[in-house]
Amino acid sequence: MKLQLIAVGTRMPDWVDAGFADFARRLPRDCRLELVAVAAADRRNGKGAEHWREDEAQRLLAAAGKDMRLIALDVLGRGLSTEDLAGRLRDWRMDGRDVGLLVGGPDGLAPRCLEAAQMRWSLSPLTLPHALVRVVVAEQIYRAWTLMTGHPYHR
Protein backbone atom coordinates (compact mmCIF):
# COMPACT_ATOMS: atom_id res chain seq x y z
CA MET A 1 0.00 0.00 0.00
CA LYS A 2 1.13 3.49 -0.81
CA LEU A 3 -0.14 6.55 1.01
CA GLN A 4 -0.18 9.82 -0.89
CA LEU A 5 -0.74 13.16 0.75
CA ILE A 6 -2.26 15.07 -2.18
CA ALA A 7 -2.11 18.70 -1.15
CA VAL A 8 -2.70 22.13 -2.63
CA GLY A 9 0.40 24.28 -2.64
CA THR A 10 3.76 23.79 -4.30
CA ARG A 11 5.93 26.26 -2.38
CA MET A 12 6.14 25.55 1.32
CA PRO A 13 8.60 26.85 3.91
CA ASP A 14 11.68 24.68 4.41
CA TRP A 15 10.52 23.56 7.87
CA VAL A 16 7.34 22.07 6.34
CA ASP A 17 9.26 20.11 3.70
CA ALA A 18 11.81 18.95 6.30
CA GLY A 19 9.15 17.91 8.82
CA PHE A 20 7.14 15.96 6.28
CA ALA A 21 10.25 14.29 4.84
CA ASP A 22 11.51 13.30 8.29
CA PHE A 23 8.39 11.32 9.20
CA ALA A 24 7.83 9.94 5.69
CA ARG A 25 11.41 8.63 5.62
CA ARG A 26 10.82 6.66 8.84
CA LEU A 27 7.99 4.58 7.38
CA PRO A 28 8.76 1.17 5.82
CA ARG A 29 8.43 0.48 2.11
CA ASP A 30 5.13 -1.36 2.53
CA CYS A 31 3.60 1.73 4.15
CA ARG A 32 5.30 4.43 2.13
CA LEU A 33 4.05 8.03 2.39
CA GLU A 34 4.54 10.35 -0.57
CA LEU A 35 3.70 14.00 -1.07
CA VAL A 36 1.93 15.04 -4.26
CA ALA A 37 1.74 18.82 -4.36
CA VAL A 38 -0.66 20.46 -6.82
CA ALA A 39 -0.74 24.10 -7.80
CA ALA A 40 -3.06 26.43 -5.94
CA ALA A 41 -5.69 28.34 -7.90
CA ASP A 42 -4.77 31.78 -9.17
CA ARG A 43 -6.46 33.98 -6.60
CA ARG A 44 -5.61 37.16 -8.49
CA ASN A 45 -8.50 36.60 -10.89
CA GLY A 46 -11.12 37.66 -8.31
CA LYS A 47 -13.54 34.84 -9.18
CA GLY A 48 -14.10 33.83 -5.57
CA ALA A 49 -13.59 30.91 -3.21
CA GLU A 50 -16.07 28.55 -4.89
CA HIS A 51 -14.30 28.89 -8.24
CA TRP A 52 -10.87 28.52 -6.65
CA ARG A 53 -11.90 25.36 -4.75
CA GLU A 54 -13.27 23.84 -7.98
CA ASP A 55 -10.07 24.70 -9.84
CA GLU A 56 -8.01 22.99 -7.12
CA ALA A 57 -10.43 20.03 -6.97
CA GLN A 58 -9.75 19.31 -10.62
CA ARG A 59 -6.01 19.05 -9.92
CA LEU A 60 -6.42 17.11 -6.66
CA LEU A 61 -8.71 14.48 -8.18
CA ALA A 62 -6.57 14.20 -11.32
CA ALA A 63 -3.54 13.49 -9.10
CA ALA A 64 -5.41 10.71 -7.28
CA GLY A 65 -5.48 7.28 -8.85
CA LYS A 66 -8.80 5.92 -10.12
CA ASP A 67 -8.87 3.01 -7.68
CA MET A 68 -7.43 4.98 -4.79
CA ARG A 69 -9.25 5.16 -1.46
CA LEU A 70 -9.71 8.89 -0.83
CA ILE A 71 -9.67 10.47 2.60
CA ALA A 72 -10.60 14.17 2.76
CA LEU A 73 -9.03 16.20 5.52
CA ASP A 74 -11.87 18.40 6.63
CA VAL A 75 -12.59 20.30 9.85
CA LEU A 76 -16.11 18.80 9.84
CA GLY A 77 -14.77 15.26 9.43
CA ARG A 78 -14.43 12.54 12.01
CA GLY A 79 -11.81 12.94 14.71
CA LEU A 80 -9.62 9.89 15.25
CA SER A 81 -7.54 8.85 18.22
CA THR A 82 -4.11 7.41 17.52
CA GLU A 83 -5.54 3.96 18.22
CA ASP A 84 -8.39 4.60 15.76
CA LEU A 85 -5.93 5.73 13.10
CA ALA A 86 -3.75 2.67 13.69
CA GLY A 87 -6.84 0.49 13.16
CA ARG A 88 -7.71 2.36 9.97
CA LEU A 89 -4.13 2.05 8.73
CA ARG A 90 -4.25 -1.70 9.41
CA ASP A 91 -7.55 -1.98 7.50
CA TRP A 92 -6.22 0.07 4.59
CA ARG A 93 -3.15 -2.16 4.35
CA MET A 94 -5.34 -5.27 4.31
CA ASP A 95 -7.54 -3.74 1.59
CA GLY A 96 -4.50 -3.36 -0.66
CA ARG A 97 -5.61 -0.18 -2.40
CA ASP A 98 -3.48 2.92 -2.31
CA VAL A 99 -4.77 5.74 -0.10
CA GLY A 100 -4.97 9.40 -1.07
CA LEU A 101 -5.24 11.98 1.69
CA LEU A 102 -6.69 15.17 0.19
CA VAL A 103 -5.64 18.52 1.68
CA GLY A 104 -7.27 21.65 0.31
CA GLY A 105 -5.86 25.12 0.00
CA PRO A 106 -6.74 28.23 1.98
CA ASP A 107 -10.42 27.93 1.04
CA GLY A 108 -10.73 24.23 1.88
CA LEU A 109 -11.90 21.37 -0.33
CA ALA A 110 -14.56 21.63 -3.03
CA PRO A 111 -17.79 19.69 -2.46
CA ARG A 112 -16.86 17.20 -5.18
CA CYS A 113 -13.66 16.27 -3.31
CA LEU A 114 -15.69 15.69 -0.16
CA GLU A 115 -18.21 13.59 -2.12
CA ALA A 116 -15.47 11.52 -3.80
CA ALA A 117 -13.89 10.68 -0.45
CA GLN A 118 -14.75 7.47 1.36
CA MET A 119 -14.01 9.21 4.66
CA ARG A 120 -13.61 12.71 6.08
CA TRP A 121 -10.91 13.05 8.71
CA SER A 122 -10.64 16.04 11.05
CA LEU A 123 -7.27 16.59 12.68
CA SER A 124 -8.77 19.14 15.05
CA PRO A 125 -11.76 21.43 15.44
CA LEU A 126 -9.20 24.23 15.12
CA THR A 127 -8.46 25.65 11.70
CA LEU A 128 -4.90 24.64 10.91
CA PRO A 129 -2.67 26.23 8.27
CA HIS A 130 -2.63 23.84 5.32
CA ALA A 131 1.20 23.80 5.40
CA LEU A 132 1.19 22.58 9.01
CA VAL A 133 -1.31 19.85 8.12
CA ARG A 134 1.36 18.15 5.99
CA VAL A 135 3.66 17.72 8.99
CA VAL A 136 0.88 16.74 11.40
CA VAL A 137 -0.51 14.08 9.04
CA ALA A 138 2.95 12.61 8.39
CA GLU A 139 3.68 12.44 12.12
CA GLN A 140 0.29 10.89 12.92
CA ILE A 141 0.65 8.26 10.18
CA TYR A 142 4.09 7.41 11.56
CA ARG A 143 2.75 7.32 15.13
CA ALA A 144 -0.12 5.02 14.09
CA TRP A 145 2.33 2.72 12.30
CA THR A 146 4.55 2.54 15.41
CA LEU A 147 1.55 1.68 17.56
CA MET A 148 0.45 -0.97 15.09
CA THR A 149 3.92 -2.58 14.99
CA GLY A 150 4.84 -2.27 18.67
CA HIS A 151 7.57 0.31 18.10
CA PRO A 152 8.33 2.38 21.24
CA TYR A 153 7.84 5.80 19.54
CA HIS A 154 4.16 5.88 20.43
CA ARG A 155 4.76 5.87 24.18
N, C-alpha and C positions, 0 to 999 in steps of 0.2 A: 504494500500500500504506500502511496505517495500522498503527502499532505501538501497542498499549495495554499499559501496565503495570497489571495488575489486582491490587491489593494490599489486604490486610486492614489496617484502621486508618484512621480518618478524622481523627484529631488528631495531627499530627506537630509536632515543634519547627520553628521558623522556618527554621533552617539546612537542614533536610531539604527543605522546600518550595522554598527559594531555590536549593539545589544542583540539585535535579531540574529546576526551571524553567529554570535557566541552560543546561543541556545540551540540554534539549528544544527551547528557543528557537533554538538554533544549527542544528538539522536543517532540511533543505529541506522544502517542502510534500509532495513525493512520497515522503518517508520520515519522516512526522510521528510524533512520540511523544507520547502522551497518558497521563495518569494517571487511572485509575478506582479510587477508594478505596471499599471496602465496609466496613461496620461489623463490628467484632470481636464475637465471641460474648460473651454476658454470663457472665463467669467467677464471678460471685457466687452462681450457682445450685448450685455444688458437684457438678455432674454429671460432671465429669472431662474429660480432654483429648480422648478419642475423640469424645465428644458435641460438644465445642466445635469440633473440626476439621470435623465433619460439618455443623454449623450454618454455619460459614464457607464450606465447600465449596458449599453451596446458593447463597449469595450470589455467590461467585466465578464459578461456572459460569453463573448467571443473567446476570451482567454480560458474559460472553463471548458473542460472536455465534455463531450456529449453524454457520456455515461457516468460522469462524476457526481458524487453525492455533494450537494451544495448546502453549506451552513452559512446563514446570513448573520453577521454580527450587527445586532440592533438593540438599542437601549430598551425597547419594549419586548425583547426576547426573553427566553427562560434563563434564569440564573442557575449556574451549576457549581456545586462544591468540587473540590479537587477529586474526591472519591467518585462523584458522578461523572466527571470528565474522564477519569481513568476507565470507568465502565464503558462510556461511549467510545473511547479510543479502542478498547478491547473489541467491542462490537464492530466498529468500522474495520478493524484489521481482519476480523473473521469474515466480513462481507466481501472483502477483496477489492472493492471499487476504490478508486482514488477519491480523495476528499478535497473539495475547494472551499476555503473559508473566505467569504466575500466581505471586504471592508470598503465602505463608501468614502466619499470625499467630505468636504466641509458641510455639505447639505444632506448627507446621509445617503441611503440606498433608495433607488427608484422602486415603486411598487412591483414592477415586474421581476426585480431581483428577489424581493421578499417572497413573491408567489412561486418563483422557481426553486426556492430553497426548501429542503426537506425539514429544516429546523432553523429556528431563530435563537441565537445565543446572545445573552446580555452579559457583558463582563462586569457591569456595575450600573446602578441607577444614575450614577453621575455621568455627565457628558465628558468623554475623554477625547483629547486631541487624537486625530486619526494616526498621526505619527507614533504616538505612545502606544497605541493599540498593537502595533506590529511587535513591539518588544514584550508587552504583557502576554499576548497570545503565544508567542514563541516560548516564553518562560513557563506558562501554564501547561502547554503541550509537553514540554520537557518534564515538568513536575509530575504530571499525570503518568507519563511513561515510567518515571522512577518509582512511583507508587505501585504501578502495575507489575514491575519487574523486581521489586524488593530492594531497590537501590537506596542507600541511606540519605540521598539528597532531600527527600520529602520531609524528613523529620523536622 
